[in-house]
Amino acid sequence: MTTEAEATTPAILAPDDYNGCTDWWYYVVGVNVIPSGSVELTPGVFKKQPIIDWKNGPVNYQENSVLIEQHEEWKEKVNTVTDSLL
């Protein structure tokens, strides 16, 4: 059985098309996509960590949807070399 998200997935979603990937997760799958950055735990070992306080900040994104305007703003501001959207 194919889900709606699988049925609308582009045949080729380039891994380096960051905005296309985040748009797919946000608009098609319907999940919040939040900014994250890389934190070096030990030399050469990195971990992705949210840049914003997604749970206890001004807006609780665990329980509330990211507004379209906020999603678009984050896409413009994120440096895809060192940061990304989760």
PDB file of N, CA, C and O in Angstrom, chain B, residues numbered from 101:
ATOM      1  N   MET B 101       0.842  -1.174   0.000  1.00  0.00           N
ATOM      2  CA  MET B 101       0.000   0.000   0.000  1.00  0.00           C
ATOM      3  C   MET B 101       0.891   1.243   0.000  1.00  0.00           C
ATOM      4  O   MET B 101       1.824   1.333   0.799  1.00  0.00           O
ATOM      5  N   THR B 102       0.618   2.183  -0.873  1.00  0.00           N
ATOM      6  CA  THR B 102       1.388   3.409  -0.993  1.00  0.00           C
ATOM      7  C   THR B 102       0.700   4.536  -0.239  1.00  0.00           C
ATOM      8  O   THR B 102      -0.499   4.765  -0.401  1.00  0.00           O
ATOM      9  N   THR B 103       1.469   5.238   0.586  1.00  0.00           N
ATOM     10  CA  THR B 103       0.905   6.377   1.311  1.00  0.00           C
ATOM     11  C   THR B 103       0.837   7.584   0.385  1.00  0.00           C
ATOM     12  O   THR B 103       1.475   7.602  -0.668  1.00  0.00           O
ATOM     13  N   GLU B 104       0.068   8.585   0.778  1.00  0.00           N
ATOM     14  CA  GLU B 104      -0.046   9.795  -0.033  1.00  0.00           C
ATOM     15  C   GLU B 104       1.316  10.473  -0.188  1.00  0.00           C
ATOM     16  O   GLU B 104       1.650  10.955  -1.271  1.00  0.00           O
ATOM     17  N   ALA B 105       2.111  10.510   0.902  1.00  0.00           N
ATOM     18  CA  ALA B 105       3.431  11.136   0.842  1.00  0.00           C
ATOM     19  C   ALA B 105       4.333  10.406  -0.147  1.00  0.00           C
ATOM     20  O   ALA B 105       5.059  11.042  -0.911  1.00  0.00           O
ATOM     21  N   GLU B 106       4.292   9.073  -0.136  1.00  0.00           N
ATOM     22  CA  GLU B 106       5.107   8.298  -1.070  1.00  0.00           C
ATOM     23  C   GLU B 106       4.647   8.512  -2.503  1.00  0.00           C
ATOM     24  O   GLU B 106       5.466   8.565  -3.421  1.00  0.00           O
ATOM     25  N   ALA B 107       3.367   8.631  -2.694  1.00  0.00           N
ATOM     26  CA  ALA B 107       2.822   8.796  -4.037  1.00  0.00           C
ATOM     27  C   ALA B 107       3.188  10.144  -4.636  1.00  0.00           C
ATOM     28  O   ALA B 107       3.287  10.270  -5.856  1.00  0.00           O
ATOM     29  N   THR B 108       3.392  11.161  -3.791  1.00  0.00           N
ATOM     30  CA  THR B 108       3.701  12.494  -4.291  1.00  0.00           C
ATOM     31  C   THR B 108       5.183  12.822  -4.213  1.00  0.00           C
ATOM     32  O   THR B 108       5.579  13.944  -4.529  1.00  0.00           O
ATOM     33  N   THR B 109       6.015  11.865  -3.797  1.00  0.00           N
ATOM     34  CA  THR B 109       7.451  12.082  -3.736  1.00  0.00           C
ATOM     35  C   THR B 109       7.999  12.192  -5.147  1.00  0.00           C
ATOM     36  O   THR B 109       7.711  11.340  -5.987  1.00  0.00           O
ATOM     37  N   PRO B 110       8.792  13.237  -5.428  1.00  0.00           N
ATOM     38  CA  PRO B 110       9.396  13.323  -6.751  1.00  0.00           C
ATOM     39  C   PRO B 110      10.246  12.087  -7.027  1.00  0.00           C
ATOM     40  O   PRO B 110      10.848  11.526  -6.111  1.00  0.00           O
ATOM     41  N   ALA B 111      10.295  11.667  -8.280  1.00  0.00           N
ATOM     42  CA  ALA B 111      11.056  10.478  -8.642  1.00  0.00           C
ATOM     43  C   ALA B 111      12.514  10.625  -8.240  1.00  0.00           C
ATOM     44  O   ALA B 111      13.137   9.672  -7.772  1.00  0.00           O
ATOM     45  N   ILE B 112      13.050  11.812  -8.424  1.00  0.00           N
ATOM     46  CA  ILE B 112      14.440  12.070  -8.043  1.00  0.00           C
ATOM     47  C   ILE B 112      14.452  13.294  -7.146  1.00  0.00           C
ATOM     48  O   ILE B 112      14.100  14.392  -7.576  1.00  0.00           O
ATOM     49  N   LEU B 113      14.854  13.103  -5.911  1.00  0.00           N
ATOM     50  CA  LEU B 113      14.986  14.207  -4.968  1.00  0.00           C
ATOM     51  C   LEU B 113      16.465  14.306  -4.635  1.00  0.00           C
ATOM     52  O   LEU B 113      16.975  13.541  -3.816  1.00  0.00           O
ATOM     53  N   ALA B 114      17.151  15.247  -5.269  1.00  0.00           N
ATOM     54  CA  ALA B 114      18.598  15.367  -5.121  1.00  0.00           C
ATOM     55  C   ALA B 114      18.967  15.651  -3.671  1.00  0.00           C
ATOM     56  O   ALA B 114      18.382  16.536  -3.046  1.00  0.00           O
ATOM     57  N   PRO B 115      19.935  14.906  -3.127  1.00  0.00           N
ATOM     58  CA  PRO B 115      20.334  15.102  -1.734  1.00  0.00           C
ATOM     59  C   PRO B 115      20.861  16.501  -1.448  1.00  0.00           C
ATOM     60  O   PRO B 115      20.783  16.968  -0.312  1.00  0.00           O
ATOM     61  N   ASP B 116      21.401  17.184  -2.471  1.00  0.00           N
ATOM     62  CA  ASP B 116      21.925  18.529  -2.240  1.00  0.00           C
ATOM     63  C   ASP B 116      20.888  19.619  -2.530  1.00  0.00           C
ATOM     64  O   ASP B 116      21.209  20.807  -2.489  1.00  0.00           O
ATOM     65  N   ASP B 117      19.663  19.224  -2.819  1.00  0.00           N
ATOM     66  CA  ASP B 117      18.567  20.177  -2.995  1.00  0.00           C
ATOM     67  C   ASP B 117      17.897  20.370  -1.635  1.00  0.00           C
ATOM     68  O   ASP B 117      16.807  19.859  -1.382  1.00  0.00           O
ATOM     69  N   TYR B 118      18.582  21.124  -0.766  1.00  0.00           N
ATOM     70  CA  TYR B 118      18.138  21.263   0.614  1.00  0.00           C
ATOM     71  C   TYR B 118      16.739  21.859   0.722  1.00  0.00           C
ATOM     72  O   TYR B 118      15.906  21.360   1.479  1.00  0.00           O
ATOM     73  N   ASN B 119      16.478  22.924  -0.031  1.00  0.00           N
ATOM     74  CA  ASN B 119      15.166  23.545   0.057  1.00  0.00           C
ATOM     75  C   ASN B 119      14.084  22.641  -0.503  1.00  0.00           C
ATOM     76  O   ASN B 119      12.972  22.620   0.024  1.00  0.00           O
ATOM     77  N   GLY B 120      14.381  21.896  -1.555  1.00  0.00           N
ATOM     78  CA  GLY B 120      13.406  20.954  -2.099  1.00  0.00           C
ATOM     79  C   GLY B 120      13.069  19.869  -1.095  1.00  0.00           C
ATOM     80  O   GLY B 120      11.908  19.483  -0.950  1.00  0.00           O
ATOM     81  N   CYS B 121      14.085  19.379  -0.404  1.00  0.00           N
ATOM     82  CA  CYS B 121      13.869  18.340   0.613  1.00  0.00           C
ATOM     83  C   CYS B 121      13.061  18.885   1.786  1.00  0.00           C
ATOM     84  O   CYS B 121      12.129  18.232   2.256  1.00  0.00           O
ATOM     85  N   THR B 122      13.413  20.077   2.260  1.00  0.00           N
ATOM     86  CA  THR B 122      12.667  20.628   3.391  1.00  0.00           C
ATOM     87  C   THR B 122      11.234  20.949   3.001  1.00  0.00           C
ATOM     88  O   THR B 122      10.311  20.759   3.793  1.00  0.00           O
ATOM     89  N   ASP B 123      11.048  21.442   1.768  1.00  0.00           N
ATOM     90  CA  ASP B 123       9.676  21.695   1.311  1.00  0.00           C
ATOM     91  C   ASP B 123       8.884  20.401   1.248  1.00  0.00           C
ATOM     92  O   ASP B 123       7.708  20.390   1.612  1.00  0.00           O
ATOM     93  N   TRP B 124       9.488  19.314   0.797  1.00  0.00           N
ATOM     94  CA  TRP B 124       8.782  18.028   0.717  1.00  0.00           C
ATOM     95  C   TRP B 124       8.335  17.588   2.115  1.00  0.00           C
ATOM     96  O   TRP B 124       7.183  17.201   2.310  1.00  0.00           O
ATOM     97  N   TRP B 125       9.252  17.650   3.086  1.00  0.00           N
ATOM     98  CA  TRP B 125       8.890  17.247   4.451  1.00  0.00           C
ATOM     99  C   TRP B 125       7.818  18.158   5.034  1.00  0.00           C
ATOM    100  O   TRP B 125       6.909  17.683   5.715  1.00  0.00           O
ATOM    101  N   TYR B 126       7.910  19.471   4.774  1.00  0.00           N
ATOM    102  CA  TYR B 126       6.961  20.428   5.357  1.00  0.00           C
ATOM    103  C   TYR B 126       5.604  20.382   4.663  1.00  0.00           C
ATOM    104  O   TYR B 126       4.576  20.240   5.325  1.00  0.00           O
ATOM    105  N   TYR B 127       5.590  20.502   3.329  1.00  0.00           N
ATOM    106  CA  TYR B 127       4.328  20.618   2.597  1.00  0.00           C
ATOM    107  C   TYR B 127       3.659  19.282   2.288  1.00  0.00           C
ATOM    108  O   TYR B 127       2.431  19.195   2.324  1.00  0.00           O
ATOM    109  N   VAL B 128       4.434  18.241   1.987  1.00  0.00           N
ATOM    110  CA  VAL B 128       3.840  16.957   1.592  1.00  0.00           C
ATOM    111  C   VAL B 128       3.611  16.057   2.801  1.00  0.00           C
ATOM    112  O   VAL B 128       2.497  15.581   3.016  1.00  0.00           O
ATOM    113  N   VAL B 129       4.650  15.822   3.588  1.00  0.00           N
ATOM    114  CA  VAL B 129       4.533  14.933   4.743  1.00  0.00           C
ATOM    115  C   VAL B 129       3.803  15.642   5.889  1.00  0.00           C
ATOM    116  O   VAL B 129       3.041  15.018   6.628  1.00  0.00           O
ATOM    117  N   GLY B 130       4.044  16.953   6.029  1.00  0.00           N
ATOM    118  CA  GLY B 130       3.332  17.724   7.037  1.00  0.00           C
ATOM    119  C   GLY B 130       4.002  17.780   8.389  1.00  0.00           C
ATOM    120  O   GLY B 130       3.327  17.920   9.408  1.00  0.00           O
ATOM    121  N   VAL B 131       5.321  17.673   8.417  1.00  0.00           N
ATOM    122  CA  VAL B 131       6.042  17.755   9.693  1.00  0.00           C
ATOM    123  C   VAL B 131       6.769  19.094   9.801  1.00  0.00           C
ATOM    124  O   VAL B 131       7.085  19.720   8.789  1.00  0.00           O
ATOM    125  N   ASN B 132       7.027  19.522  11.023  1.00  0.00           N
ATOM    126  CA  ASN B 132       7.809  20.731  11.249  1.00  0.00           C
ATOM    127  C   ASN B 132       9.258  20.459  10.882  1.00  0.00           C
ATOM    128  O   ASN B 132       9.822  19.431  11.255  1.00  0.00           O
ATOM    129  N   VAL B 133       9.853  21.385  10.151  1.00  0.00           N
ATOM    130  CA  VAL B 133      11.266  21.302   9.782  1.00  0.00           C
ATOM    131  C   VAL B 133      11.927  22.503  10.438  1.00  0.00           C
ATOM    132  O   VAL B 133      11.633  23.646  10.086  1.00  0.00           O
ATOM    133  N   ILE B 134      12.829  22.248  11.403  1.00  0.00           N
ATOM    134  CA  ILE B 134      13.418  23.330  12.186  1.00  0.00           C
ATOM    135  C   ILE B 134      14.918  23.427  11.923  1.00  0.00           C
ATOM    136  O   ILE B 134      15.544  22.432  11.560  1.00  0.00           O
ATOM    137  N   PRO B 135      15.513  24.634  12.106  1.00  0.00           N
ATOM    138  CA  PRO B 135      16.939  24.805  11.860  1.00  0.00           C
ATOM    139  C   PRO B 135      17.795  24.036  12.860  1.00  0.00           C
ATOM    140  O   PRO B 135      17.464  23.928  14.040  1.00  0.00           O
ATOM    141  N   SER B 136      18.900  23.508  12.353  1.00  0.00           N
ATOM    142  CA  SER B 136      19.836  22.806  13.226  1.00  0.00           C
ATOM    143  C   SER B 136      21.257  23.170  12.820  1.00  0.00           C
ATOM    144  O   SER B 136      21.502  23.660  11.718  1.00  0.00           O
ATOM    145  N   GLY B 137      22.171  22.923  13.721  1.00  0.00           N
ATOM    146  CA  GLY B 137      23.579  23.165  13.457  1.00  0.00           C
ATOM    147  C   GLY B 137      24.394  21.964  13.879  1.00  0.00           C
ATOM    148  O   GLY B 137      23.911  21.094  14.603  1.00  0.00           O
ATOM    149  N   SER B 138      25.633  21.922  13.424  1.00  0.00           N
ATOM    150  CA  SER B 138      26.531  20.834  13.799  1.00  0.00           C
ATOM    151  C   SER B 138      27.331  21.233  15.025  1.00  0.00           C
ATOM    152  O   SER B 138      27.919  22.314  15.067  1.00  0.00           O
ATOM    153  N   VAL B 139      27.351  20.361  16.021  1.00  0.00           N
ATOM    154  CA  VAL B 139      28.118  20.574  17.238  1.00  0.00           C
ATOM    155  C   VAL B 139      29.192  19.489  17.276  1.00  0.00           C
ATOM    156  O   VAL B 139      28.885  18.303  17.155  1.00  0.00           O
ATOM    157  N   GLU B 140      30.454  19.897  17.445  1.00  0.00           N
ATOM    158  CA  GLU B 140      31.545  18.922  17.499  1.00  0.00           C
ATOM    159  C   GLU B 140      31.657  18.394  18.924  1.00  0.00           C
ATOM    160  O   GLU B 140      32.004  19.133  19.846  1.00  0.00           O
ATOM    161  N   LEU B 141      31.360  17.110  19.094  1.00  0.00           N
ATOM    162  CA  LEU B 141      31.424  16.488  20.420  1.00  0.00           C
ATOM    163  C   LEU B 141      32.864  16.190  20.805  1.00  0.00           C
ATOM    164  O   LEU B 141      33.307  16.540  21.898  1.00  0.00           O
ATOM    165  N   THR B 142      33.578  15.554  19.917  1.00  0.00           N
ATOM    166  CA  THR B 142      35.005  15.284  20.063  1.00  0.00           C
ATOM    167  C   THR B 142      35.615  15.531  18.688  1.00  0.00           C
ATOM    168  O   THR B 142      34.870  15.600  17.711  1.00  0.00           O
ATOM    169  N   PRO B 143      36.909  15.665  18.566  1.00  0.00           N
ATOM    170  CA  PRO B 143      37.497  15.938  17.253  1.00  0.00           C
ATOM    171  C   PRO B 143      37.008  14.944  16.185  1.00  0.00           C
ATOM    172  O   PRO B 143      37.224  13.737  16.290  1.00  0.00           O
ATOM    173  N   GLY B 144      36.360  15.480  15.178  1.00  0.00           N
ATOM    174  CA  GLY B 144      35.878  14.660  14.067  1.00  0.00           C
ATOM    175  C   GLY B 144      34.517  14.016  14.289  1.00  0.00           C
ATOM    176  O   GLY B 144      33.995  13.372  13.378  1.00  0.00           O
ATOM    177  N   VAL B 145      33.923  14.170  15.479  1.00  0.00           N
ATOM    178  CA  VAL B 145      32.610  13.574  15.769  1.00  0.00           C
ATOM    179  C   VAL B 145      31.601  14.704  15.958  1.00  0.00           C
ATOM    180  O   VAL B 145      31.699  15.496  16.896  1.00  0.00           O
ATOM    181  N   PHE B 146      30.631  14.762  15.047  1.00  0.00           N
ATOM    182  CA  PHE B 146      29.657  15.841  15.060  1.00  0.00           C
ATOM    183  C   PHE B 146      28.267  15.312  15.351  1.00  0.00           C
ATOM    184  O   PHE B 146      27.961  14.146  15.104  1.00  0.00           O
ATOM    185  N   LYS B 147      27.430  16.194  15.881  1.00  0.00           N
ATOM    186  CA  LYS B 147      26.039  15.863  16.175  1.00  0.00           C
ATOM    187  C   LYS B 147      25.183  17.035  15.732  1.00  0.00           C
ATOM    188  O   LYS B 147      25.541  18.191  15.961  1.00  0.00           O
ATOM    189  N   LYS B 148      24.050  16.744  15.096  1.00  0.00           N
ATOM    190  CA  LYS B 148      23.102  17.795  14.732  1.00  0.00           C
ATOM    191  C   LYS B 148      22.304  18.177  15.974  1.00  0.00           C
ATOM    192  O   LYS B 148      21.857  17.319  16.734  1.00  0.00           O
ATOM    193  N   GLN B 149      22.138  19.478  16.159  1.00  0.00           N
ATOM    194  CA  GLN B 149      21.414  19.980  17.321  1.00  0.00           C
ATOM    195  C   GLN B 149      20.561  21.167  16.881  1.00  0.00           C
ATOM    196  O   GLN B 149      21.047  22.023  16.141  1.00  0.00           O
ATOM    197  N   PRO B 150      19.300  21.242  17.317  1.00  0.00           N
ATOM    198  CA  PRO B 150      18.455  22.368  16.927  1.00  0.00           C
ATOM    199  C   PRO B 150      19.067  23.705  17.330  1.00  0.00           C
ATOM    200  O   PRO B 150      19.641  23.833  18.412  1.00  0.00           O
ATOM    201  N   ILE B 151      18.940  24.703  16.449  1.00  0.00           N
ATOM    202  CA  ILE B 151      19.429  26.047  16.731  1.00  0.00           C
ATOM    203  C   ILE B 151      18.420  26.795  17.591  1.00  0.00           C
ATOM    204  O   ILE B 151      18.791  27.659  18.386  1.00  0.00           O
ATOM    205  N   ILE B 152      17.153  26.462  17.432  1.00  0.00           N
ATOM    206  CA  ILE B 152      16.098  27.139  18.200  1.00  0.00           C
ATOM    207  C   ILE B 152      15.631  26.237  19.336  1.00  0.00           C
ATOM    208  O   ILE B 152      15.823  25.022  19.297  1.00  0.00           O
ATOM    209  N   ASP B 153      15.025  26.836  20.333  1.00  0.00           N
ATOM    210  CA  ASP B 153      14.426  26.053  21.419  1.00  0.00           C
ATOM    211  C   ASP B 153      13.037  25.630  20.945  1.00  0.00           C
ATOM    212  O   ASP B 153      12.057  26.342  21.165  1.00  0.00           O
ATOM    213  N   TRP B 154      12.958  24.480  20.299  1.00  0.00           N
ATOM    214  CA  TRP B 154      11.728  24.041  19.629  1.00  0.00           C
ATOM    215  C   TRP B 154      10.644  23.581  20.590  1.00  0.00           C
ATOM    216  O   TRP B 154       9.478  23.480  20.209  1.00  0.00           O
ATOM    217  N   LYS B 155      11.014  23.303  21.821  1.00  0.00           N
ATOM    218  CA  LYS B 155      10.028  22.771  22.770  1.00  0.00           C
ATOM    219  C   LYS B 155       9.629  23.785  23.837  1.00  0.00           C
ATOM    220  O   LYS B 155       8.456  23.870  24.200  1.00  0.00           O
ATOM    221  N   ASN B 156      10.592  24.553  24.344  1.00  0.00           N
ATOM    222  CA  ASN B 156      10.312  25.475  25.454  1.00  0.00           C
ATOM    223  C   ASN B 156      10.471  26.940  25.066  1.00  0.00           C
ATOM    224  O   ASN B 156      10.478  27.811  25.935  1.00  0.00           O
ATOM    225  N   GLY B 157      10.598  27.221  23.779  1.00  0.00           N
ATOM    226  CA  GLY B 157      10.764  28.599  23.317  1.00  0.00           C
ATOM    227  C   GLY B 157       9.438  29.337  23.297  1.00  0.00           C
ATOM    228  O   GLY B 157       8.445  28.861  23.848  1.00  0.00           O
ATOM    229  N   PRO B 158       9.423  30.510  22.657  1.00  0.00           N
ATOM    230  CA  PRO B 158       8.191  31.306  22.577  1.00  0.00           C
ATOM    231  C   PRO B 158       7.043  30.530  21.919  1.00  0.00           C
ATOM    232  O   PRO B 158       5.878  30.706  22.273  1.00  0.00           O
ATOM    233  N   VAL B 159       7.392  29.673  20.960  1.00  0.00           N
ATOM    234  CA  VAL B 159       6.393  28.815  20.314  1.00  0.00           C
ATOM    235  C   VAL B 159       6.820  27.371  20.523  1.00  0.00           C
ATOM    236  O   VAL B 159       7.959  27.015  20.222  1.00  0.00           O
ATOM    237  N   ASN B 160       5.935  26.546  21.028  1.00  0.00           N
ATOM    238  CA  ASN B 160       6.233  25.130  21.247  1.00  0.00           C
ATOM    239  C   ASN B 160       5.962  24.387  19.944  1.00  0.00           C
ATOM    240  O   ASN B 160       4.820  24.039  19.643  1.00  0.00           O
ATOM    241  N   TYR B 161       7.045  24.142  19.157  1.00  0.00           N
ATOM    242  CA  TYR B 161       6.885  23.496  17.860  1.00  0.00           C
ATOM    243  C   TYR B 161       6.637  21.996  17.972  1.00  0.00           C
ATOM    244  O   TYR B 161       6.371  21.339  16.966  1.00  0.00           O
ATOM    245  N   GLN B 162       6.720  21.456  19.164  1.00  0.00           N
ATOM    246  CA  GLN B 162       6.350  20.053  19.349  1.00  0.00           C
ATOM    247  C   GLN B 162       4.832  19.913  19.247  1.00  0.00           C
ATOM    248  O   GLN B 162       4.326  18.880  18.808  1.00  0.00           O
ATOM    249  N   GLU B 163       4.118  20.944  19.649  1.00  0.00           N
ATOM    250  CA  GLU B 163       2.657  20.895  19.659  1.00  0.00           C
ATOM    251  C   GLU B 163       2.001  21.823  18.645  1.00  0.00           C
ATOM    252  O   GLU B 163       0.804  21.701  18.382  1.00  0.00           O
ATOM    253  N   ASN B 164       2.770  22.753  18.069  1.00  0.00           N
ATOM    254  CA  ASN B 164       2.219  23.734  17.130  1.00  0.00           C
ATOM    255  C   ASN B 164       2.959  23.670  15.806  1.00  0.00           C
ATOM    256  O   ASN B 164       4.149  23.357  15.760  1.00  0.00           O
ATOM    257  N   SER B 165       2.252  23.965  14.746  1.00  0.00           N
ATOM    258  CA  SER B 165       2.854  23.956  13.416  1.00  0.00           C
ATOM    259  C   SER B 165       3.709  25.197  13.200  1.00  0.00           C
ATOM    260  O   SER B 165       3.403  26.283  13.693  1.00  0.00           O
ATOM    261  N   VAL B 166       4.783  25.004  12.453  1.00  0.00           N
ATOM    262  CA  VAL B 166       5.592  26.126  12.004  1.00  0.00           C
ATOM    263  C   VAL B 166       4.782  26.850  10.935  1.00  0.00           C
ATOM    264  O   VAL B 166       4.260  26.218  10.016  1.00  0.00           O
ATOM    265  N   LEU B 167       4.675  28.168  11.050  1.00  0.00           N
ATOM    266  CA  LEU B 167       3.947  28.943  10.050  1.00  0.00           C
ATOM    267  C   LEU B 167       4.708  28.921   8.725  1.00  0.00           C
ATOM    268  O   LEU B 167       5.934  28.815   8.705  1.00  0.00           O
ATOM    269  N   ILE B 168       3.973  29.022   7.629  1.00  0.00           N
ATOM    270  CA  ILE B 168       4.603  29.011   6.301  1.00  0.00           C
ATOM    271  C   ILE B 168       5.650  30.121   6.200  1.00  0.00           C
ATOM    272  O   ILE B 168       6.738  29.902   5.667  1.00  0.00           O
ATOM    273  N   GLU B 169       5.325  31.309   6.709  1.00  0.00           N
ATOM    274  CA  GLU B 169       6.253  32.433   6.657  1.00  0.00           C
ATOM    275  C   GLU B 169       7.550  32.105   7.403  1.00  0.00           C
ATOM    276  O   GLU B 169       8.639  32.443   6.939  1.00  0.00           O
ATOM    277  N   GLN B 170       7.431  31.442   8.568  1.00  0.00           N
ATOM    278  CA  GLN B 170       8.609  31.065   9.353  1.00  0.00           C
ATOM    279  C   GLN B 170       9.422  30.016   8.616  1.00  0.00           C
ATOM    280  O   GLN B 170      10.651  30.095   8.598  1.00  0.00           O
ATOM    281  N   HIS B 171       8.772  29.043   8.011  1.00  0.00           N
ATOM    282  CA  HIS B 171       9.455  28.003   7.234  1.00  0.00           C
ATOM    283  C   HIS B 171      10.275  28.637   6.110  1.00  0.00           C
ATOM    284  O   HIS B 171      11.444  28.297   5.924  1.00  0.00           O
ATOM    285  N   GLU B 172       9.668  29.553   5.368  1.00  0.00           N
ATOM    286  CA  GLU B 172      10.348  30.214   4.249  1.00  0.00           C
ATOM    287  C   GLU B 172      11.514  31.075   4.745  1.00  0.00           C
ATOM    288  O   GLU B 172      12.562  31.119   4.101  1.00  0.00           O
ATOM    289  N   GLU B 173      11.345  31.755   5.873  1.00  0.00           N
ATOM    290  CA  GLU B 173      12.422  32.583   6.434  1.00  0.00           C
ATOM    291  C   GLU B 173      13.611  31.718   6.846  1.00  0.00           C
ATOM    292  O   GLU B 173      14.758  32.063   6.562  1.00  0.00           O
ATOM    293  N   TRP B 174      13.343  30.606   7.510  1.00  0.00           N
ATOM    294  CA  TRP B 174      14.429  29.715   7.928  1.00  0.00           C
ATOM    295  C   TRP B 174      15.175  29.170   6.723  1.00  0.00           C
ATOM    296  O   TRP B 174      16.399  29.046   6.765  1.00  0.00           O
ATOM    297  N   LYS B 175      14.464  28.840   5.644  1.00  0.00           N
ATOM    298  CA  LYS B 175      15.128  28.330   4.444  1.00  0.00           C
ATOM    299  C   LYS B 175      16.108  29.358   3.885  1.00  0.00           C
ATOM    300  O   LYS B 175      17.184  28.992   3.411  1.00  0.00           O
ATOM    301  N   GLU B 176      15.751  30.631   3.936  1.00  0.00           N
ATOM    302  CA  GLU B 176      16.620  31.684   3.410  1.00  0.00           C
ATOM    303  C   GLU B 176      17.838  31.924   4.288  1.00  0.00           C
ATOM    304  O   GLU B 176      18.898  32.283   3.778  1.00  0.00           O
ATOM    305  N   LYS B 177      17.710  31.733   5.597  1.00  0.00           N
ATOM    306  CA  LYS B 177      18.772  32.079   6.538  1.00  0.00           C
ATOM    307  C   LYS B 177      19.773  30.955   6.813  1.00  0.00           C
ATOM    308  O   LYS B 177      20.905  31.222   7.219  1.00  0.00           O
ATOM    309  N   VAL B 178      19.368  29.712   6.597  1.00  0.00           N
ATOM    310  CA  VAL B 178      20.223  28.586   6.972  1.00  0.00           C
ATOM    311  C   VAL B 178      21.404  28.466   6.014  1.00  0.00           C
ATOM    312  O   VAL B 178      21.227  28.469   4.796  1.00  0.00           O
ATOM    313  N   ASN B 179      22.618  28.359   6.575  1.00  0.00           N
ATOM    314  CA  ASN B 179      23.820  28.109   5.794  1.00  0.00           C
ATOM    315  C   ASN B 179      23.932  26.603   5.597  1.00  0.00           C
ATOM    316  O   ASN B 179      24.259  25.877   6.536  1.00  0.00           O
ATOM    317  N   THR B 180      23.662  26.127   4.378  1.00  0.00           N
ATOM    318  CA  THR B 180      23.573  24.682   4.150  1.00  0.00           C
ATOM    319  C   THR B 180      24.922  23.979   4.246  1.00  0.00           C
ATOM    320  O   THR B 180      24.969  22.749   4.266  1.00  0.00           O
ATOM    321  N   VAL B 181      26.017  24.730   4.307  1.00  0.00           N
ATOM    322  CA  VAL B 181      27.322  24.090   4.435  1.00  0.00           C
ATOM    323  C   VAL B 181      27.522  23.576   5.848  1.00  0.00           C
ATOM    324  O   VAL B 181      27.990  22.454   6.039  1.00  0.00           O
ATOM    325  N   THR B 182      27.172  24.388   6.847  1.00  0.00           N
ATOM    326  CA  THR B 182      27.392  23.981   8.243  1.00  0.00           C
ATOM    327  C   THR B 182      26.113  23.702   9.001  1.00  0.00           C
ATOM    328  O   THR B 182      26.127  23.006  10.016  1.00  0.00           O
ATOM    329  N   ASP B 183      25.010  24.238   8.516  1.00  0.00           N
ATOM    330  CA  ASP B 183      23.740  24.077   9.199  1.00  0.00           C
ATOM    331  C   ASP B 183      22.742  23.417   8.263  1.00  0.00           C
ATOM    332  O   ASP B 183      23.008  23.262   7.071  1.00  0.00           O
ATOM    333  N   SER B 184      21.628  23.042   8.785  1.00  0.00           N
ATOM    334  CA  SER B 184      20.578  22.453   7.946  1.00  0.00           C
ATOM    335  C   SER B 184      19.245  22.590   8.656  1.00  0.00           C
ATOM    336  O   SER B 184      19.154  23.167   9.739  1.00  0.00           O
ATOM    337  N   LEU B 185      18.230  22.058   8.034  1.00  0.00           N
ATOM    338  CA  LEU B 185      16.912  22.006   8.663  1.00  0.00           C
ATOM    339  C   LEU B 185      16.643  20.557   9.023  1.00  0.00           C
ATOM    340  O   LEU B 185      16.866  19.661   8.209  1.00  0.00           O
ATOM    341  N   LEU B 186      16.164  20.319  10.237  1.00  0.00           N
ATOM    342  CA  LEU B 186      15.838  18.968  10.689  1.00  0.00           C
ATOM    343  C   LEU B 186      14.382  18.693  10.457  1.00  0.00           C
ATOM    344  O   LEU B 186      13.901  17.604  10.770  1.00  0.00           O
TER     345      LEU B 186
END
